[in-house]
Amino acid sequence: MPASLASTTLGALAERHGLELRGNAATVIEGVCALAPGQPGRLGFCADPRLRPQLVGSSAAAVIITAQDAAVFGGNALIAANPAVAFAGIAREFDRAEEFPALIHARACIDATAMIGDGCGIGPGAVIEADAVIGAGSYIGPNCVIRRAAVIGAGSRLEANVYVGPDCRIGARARVLPGAVIGGRGFGLARDRSGWVEVPQLGRVLIGDDVEIGANTTIDRGALDDTVIEDGVKIDNLVQIAHNCHVGSGTAIAACTGLAGSTRIGRHCMIGGGVGISGHLQICDQVVVLGMTLVTKSITEPGIYSSGLPAEPARQWRRDVGRIRRLGKVDARLAAIEQLLKMTPSTAGEQGEQGDF
């Protein structure tokens, strides 16, 4: 992979990233920094209007800001419609964490039938089984296991201790963090009088391009059909995706979320942390599910969804839970009152459906 920059100029960055330059193009940029306090020779950014006061006292050599902020800022600046996105692209040029030598470590174990592309780095203890394919420019970290006939796309990076199951496929430019398991056995069981019987899991995991998978996340192989993760999906740490799930392109899933089997999530969704989604459900495109929500029914309309009680003082929480627990008795009392008043279904409808508060 290309070596990261030691330094560059503000003008060169503006040209490479298609940004408008304000100030001295010859200003040397040696890295990036936070806006406050900032560092000489480095580039900061301001994407939040609430941080505008920090522009005045920042020690950064230059900043990335919006055109609106540039109208009142007199220092060196790059103008971007979205400063956070522009900063991410520039910061990547200075990131040395993902550099690797293009060589195969002597303690790696690679089957003779495996295909390793040009410019790959294979770490110590890595195991690559028969007929596996590793795309050009990929990095396979220490102790990774790439099982039989698995395919890793070009420019991908698998950190230490990643497991990729037989016949599974990962697209180009994937990033898989330590401890992730892709293509482990799905939780397929049948029950008879003697106990549980394992159902063979014969499907694969198919992962598109530009997907990120967090540390210790698990994506189970399908039972018969495949588990599918489309292009551009971003999955946080400690996420469980069960067999035969399908996650649409551009969706982001935060940490500690669990998807039960055969769940289908649409495109460009945002699933918050600690969400639980029951099996065999469908969530349409453009849905936001807030953290700690329990989804038990399919979601067919785009929008923001949530469940559960947010944190509040313990005394108030106990009162609220007490009210919820009494709803059954209140419902029965309401039904008795309606019967006493001889309210017909149409009359009851005018007063609001039974139990609707």
N, C-alpha and C positions, 0 to 999 in steps of 0.2 A: 504494500500500500504506500502511497506517497508520504514522504516525511512531512511532519508538521513544520510550520514556519518558526524561525527564530525571531524574525522581525520583518516588517514591511512598512509601507507608507500609507497615510490616509488616502491619498489620491489613488493608489493602486487598489486599495480595498473598495473604494467607490466604483472604480471601473469594473472590477471583477463581479461585484454584487449588484450592479445597476442602480446605485444610489446617488442622490444629489449631494454634492460636496459644498460645504460652507467653511471658509477659513483656509488655512495653510495646507496645501496638498502634500508638501514635503514633510509634514509632521510624522515622526517615526513612531510606529505602533509595535510594541513588543509583546502584547498579550491583551487580555481582557480583565475587567475588574467590576466590582460593585460600584454603583453611583456614589454612595457615601461610605467611607470618606473618599474613595477613588485612589488611584495610584498614578504617579507620573509615568508617562510612556505607555499607558494602557488605555483601552477603550471601554467606556461604560455605556449604559443605555437607560432611557426613561420611557417606560411604557404605561405608567399609571399617573394620571393627573395629580394624585395626592403626593407624588414624589417630586413635583416640580420645584418646591423650595430647595431641594437638595442640589439642584443644578448649580446654584450660585456658589456654593462652597466646595464643590467637588474638585478633587485634585487630579482627576482623569485628564489625559492629554486631549481627548476628544470624546464625544458622546453621540449615540444614535437617538434621534428624537423625531417627532412628527413635525410637519410644516407649521402647525399652529404654535408649537413650542419654539421652533426656530425663529419665529417672528420677534420673540422677546429675549432670545439667547444670543450673546455676542461671541461665544467661544467657537473652537473648532467643532464641527458637527457633520454627521451624515444624516440626510433626511430620508425617512422611510414611512410608508403608510402604516406598517406594522413593525415598530422598533423591536419587539420581542423576537419576532421571526427573523428579522435581519440580523440581530445579535446572535441568534442560534447558529446561523450560517457562517458568520465570521468567526465565532468562538471555535467552531469545528476545525478551522484552519490551524489553530494553536493547540489543539488537543493531542498530547503525546501518549495518552493512556492506551490507545489502541494500536500503536505501532508494534510491528513484530518482524523478526527476520524470516525471510522466505526459505525455510529449511525444515527438514523432518528430523526430529530429535531421535537420537540413537536408541532410546528406550520406548519409542512408539512401536506398536505392533500392527502392521498393515498387511492384509492378505494380498497375495500376488495378483489376484484378479481385480482388486480395487483400482479405481481410476482417480488419480490425484492431479488436478489442474495445475497450470503454471502459477508460480508465485505464491503458493500456499505455505502456511506455517502450521506444523503439527507438533504439539507439545509432548512432553514426557508422559508415558503411561497411557497415552491415547490408544484406543483399539478401533480399527477400521476393518470390518469384516468383508467377506467375499462379495464381489459385484457392487459394492458401494461406490458412489460417485461424489467427489468433492470438487466443486466448481473452482475456477481460477481465482486466485487472490483471496481465498478464504483462510480463516484461522480456526483451527480446532485445538482448544486448550487442553491443559493437562488432565489426564484421566477421563476424557470424554469417551463415550462408547457409541460408535456408529454401526448399527447392526446390518445384517445381510441386505443388500440391494437398496439400502436407503440412499437418497439423493439430497445433497446440500448444494444450493445454488451459488453462483459466482458472487464473490465479494461478501460472503456471510461471515459472521463471527460468533463462534460458540465458546463461551467461557468455560472454566474448569468444571468437570463432573457433570456435564450434560449427557443425557441418554436419549438417543434417537432410535426408535424401534424398527424392526424389519419392514422394508418396502415403503416406509414413510418418506414424504418429500417436503423439503423446505425450499422456498424460492430464493431469488437473488436478494442480496443485501440484508439478510435477516440478522437480527441481534438476539442471542439467547444467553441469558445470564446464568450464573452458577447454580447447579443443582436442579435445573429444569428437567422434566421427564416428558418426552414427546413420543406417544405411541406405546405407552404402557398398557397393560391389560385392562379393558373396560370392566366395570362392575356388573357383569352379566351372570345372573344366577337363576336357577329354577329350583323349586322346592318340592320334595316328595316326603313320604312318611319317615324316611331315614334321615332327612336333613337337607342341606343345600347341595345342589349339583352345579358345577361350573358349566356355563355355556361358552363354547369357543368364541373368541373375538377375532374374526377373520378380516375385518376391514383395516383401513390404514388411517393415518393422519396426513392430510394434504394442506400445506401452508403456502400462501402466496408470497409475493415479493414485498420487501420493505416492512416486514412484520417484526415487532419487538416482543419478546417473551421474558417476563421477569424471573427473578431468582426463586427456585423451589416451586414454580408453577407446574401443574401437571395437566396434560392434554391426552385423554385416553383414546386409543384406537377404536374404530367402529366395530360393532358386532358383525354386521354384514356389509352395510354401506360404509362410506368413509366419514370420519370427522373432518370438517372443512373450516379453515381459517383463511378468509380472503385477503386480498392485497391491503397493505397499509394499516392493518389492525395493530393496536398497541395494548399489550396485556401486562399488568403490574405483577408484583411479587405475590406468591402464595394464593394463586387463583386455581380453582379446580374446574376443568371443563370435561364433562363426562362424555361417554361414547355417543357417536352419531350427532353431536351438536354441530351447528353451522353458524358461524359468526361472519356477518357481512363486512364489506370493505369499509375502511375508515372508522371503524368502531373502536372505542377505548374502554377498557375494563379495569377498574381500580382494585387494589389489594384485597385479599381475603373474601372475594366473591366466589360463589359456587353456582355452577350451571348443571342441573340434573340432566339425565340422558335425553337425547333427541330434542333439545331446546333449539329453536332457530331465532337468532338475533339479526335484525335488519342492518342496513348500512348507516354509517354516520350516527350511531347511537353512543351515548355516554352512560356507563354503568358505574355507579358509585361504589365506594368501599363497603365490604361486608354485606353486599346484597345476596339474597338467596332466591334462585329462580327454579320453580318446580319443573319437572320433566314434561316433555311433549307439548310445550307452549310455543307460541310464536309472538315475537315482538317486532312490530313494523319498523320501517326506517325512521330516522330522526326522533328517536325517543331518548329522554333523559330520565334515568332512574336514580333517585337520590340515595345516599348512603344508608345502610341498615334496613333497606326496604325488603319486604318479603313479597315476591310476585307469585301468585297462585293461579292467575288467569291470564290468557293471552291479551296482549295490548295491540289494538288494531288502529289507533289514532295517534299521530305524532303529538308530542307534548312532554310535560314534566310530571313524573309520578313519584309518590312517596307513601310510606306507611310507618307505623310505630309512633311512639311518643318521644319527642326530644327531651333532653335532660332538663330538669327543673328542680327546685328545692324538694327534698325528700318528703316533707309534710304535704306539699301540694300534690306530688306524684301519688302518694298513698290515697289522697282524696279522689283523684281522678280515676285510679284503678278501682277504688270502691264503687264509684259511680258506674263504671263500665260493667263490673260484676253484677250490679243490681238491674241492669237493663232488661234481663229476662223477666224479673218480677214486675218491672214497670210495664213491659209489653203485655204480660198476662192481665194486669190491672186495667190497662187500656182496653183490652179485648172484652173484659167483663163489663166495663162501663158502656162500651158500644152495644153490647148485647142488652144491657138494662134499658138503654135508650132506644132499643129496637132500630138501630141505625142499619140501613140497607147497605150493600156494597157500594152503591153509587153515592150515598150520603157519606159513608166513610171516606170515599175518594175525595170528596170536597174538603174534608177535614185533614187530609193527608193520609198516606198509606199507613197501615198499622205498623208500629215500630219505627216509623220514619221521624227522627228528631232533628 
